[in-house]
């Protein structure tokens, strides 16, 4: 049993009941995840709706007297990104329209299908599949109703759940509890079929229900917190403690909070703050929180975000919604849709319920190294930069061609009738999600290693073209030999210039040029074959994957080192504090990068443990927003604790660290990923 929710120290008030905390400890210890079992196998040619109905009919209900909500997704294959009972993949990197599903209910979706049939009679087979999915979900919910009717007296929570299931998910919810129960059922049924969807803006959905209940005296904040806590706890039912590359919590179940609503007003409400309370107390990292902030955000919201980030785990990140919306509009999205952006369950931005999303990553540093080590003479710096720019464009051409083929390959496409049910644009078009039924079919172009490209350019310009310390061929030889074991020489290269991340105009201008060059090249491929290709900057932990093919760099890094993650400085190259990193990052124009670009900051946990540390972090968030950053991921860790956790994982079962768009329990990361996390820069308390 888990004894401490936050290994960095429990500095939080205990707001939840002892029973709820005990329930959380059971889930987070892997007790529930250890009971997952394989699904019944489908026949090879069995239609999707038939297998889905079998899954609904035979799934474990897992009704527990200790839980305030009903519904579970306990098929083992679902945790492996598969449609249970088959070898077919499932879908992730998506956020379905749960708002539309919950507020209309299954009956509302049925009406949408009827309207779609009238508008698209040729889509009858597709609409038949959607109707069958509704039938499967009704069967699943009816099993809960029947079991509850027999077990009403076993739990004080069962009568309330039973009453709610007479209304939801069939019809619109009438109060806060029904809204939460309905959302849980719609989301969990997707997971039952293996789909990993983000949840989107749940405070905007649930807030009005809570306000109405509070005003009418039907509910108090304490009970509302307990209900939401049950949602958060049950969302960890797939925790097993097994070791995988990216950790055991990469199920793309991000939540978006706060920001400007569809009516133009700030969304932040009591639900937002209750979720913060729950995450602070239970330290559940499985629902990463992306908070939409702007220069107009309420000060208490900003302060609360800083407090949560200071607790570690990397659970809370922020979007600068003014920049995000501007980037989406610039790319071509209508402003009304752009204002409603969420993410894909990771951090990439999209329009919920309207987007079929995937992305194609590549290593820009590898492109640079191919150019630099080619048997070519670059007489001046500009000729080298021009050669890189041309090679980058060719690489993007290849990436686009490969993405288009992958997007359209029937044998590699997951079955999507159930997901399509919660994608209004698919119902309108009469085509499934995996057959371009969504309004926006997106394959984003994601470059990794751009800070390393910029630093490499800075070093070559300094060493070869300005100071003439060596010729181009001499530099190539030194790097191909990985400095030949000459540590003095490597150190000289490492110190030959100021690098990105130190608030140095020249170094930052080089990165801005590299980023703008990538954005301009990607813009040439904005739409190909009906697919949208917005630019993004990411690594998602691919520093591990990239390392084996990377040679030594002219800014003093050895071959195969772990280098920059996302748009963070290369580890160890930033020496002037977090404020300098923020200023360097924000010298870029992120309206050119519509799919997103994270900056990762990691602090020594001790530096943020005091009120002054939280105040410093709050000021840093304000600076990031005011200077025009796009997306910021903050983590608080202890390097010593990470090293000890690697050696003694049993001591730290709930030590969570931010990886990229998700946080993972450190003990469940593969060794190479643990080493990558340990290698990342850690900032002190100074603002820079």
Secondary structure, 3 states (H helix, E strand, C coil): CCCCCCCCCCCCCCCCCHHHHHHHHHHHCCCCHHHCECCCCCCCCCCHHHHHHHHHHHCCCCCCCCCCCCCCCCEHHHHHCECCCCCCECCCCEECCHHHHHHHHHHHHHHHHHHHHHHCHHHHHHHHHHHHHHHHHHHHHHHHHHHHHHHHHHCCCHHHHHHHHCCCCCCCCCCHHHHHHHHHHHHHHHHHCCCCEECECHHHHHHHHHHHHHHHCCCCHHHHHHHHHHHHHHCCCCCCCCCECCCCCCCCCCEEECCECCCCCECCCHHHHHHHHHHHHHCCCCCCEEEEECCCCCHHHHHHHHHHHHCCCCCEEEEEHHHHHHHHHHHCCCHHHHCCCEECCCCCEECCCCEEEEEEEEEHHHHHHHHHCCCCCCCCHHHHHHHHHHHHHHHHHHHHHHHHHHHHCHHHCCCCHHHHHCCHHHHHHCCCHHHCCCCEEEEEEEEECHHHHHHHHHHHHHHHHHCCCCCHHHHHHHHHCHHHHCHHHHHHHHCCCCCCCCCCHHHHHHHHHHHHHHHHHHHCCCEECCEECCEEECCCCCHHHHHCCCCCCCCCCCCCCCCCCCCCCCCCCCCCCHHHHHHHHCCCCHHHCCCEEEEEEEEEHHHHCCHHHHHHHHHHHHHHHHHCCCEEEEEEECHHHHHHHHHCHHHCCCCEEECCCCEEEHHHECHHHHHHHHHCCCECCCCC
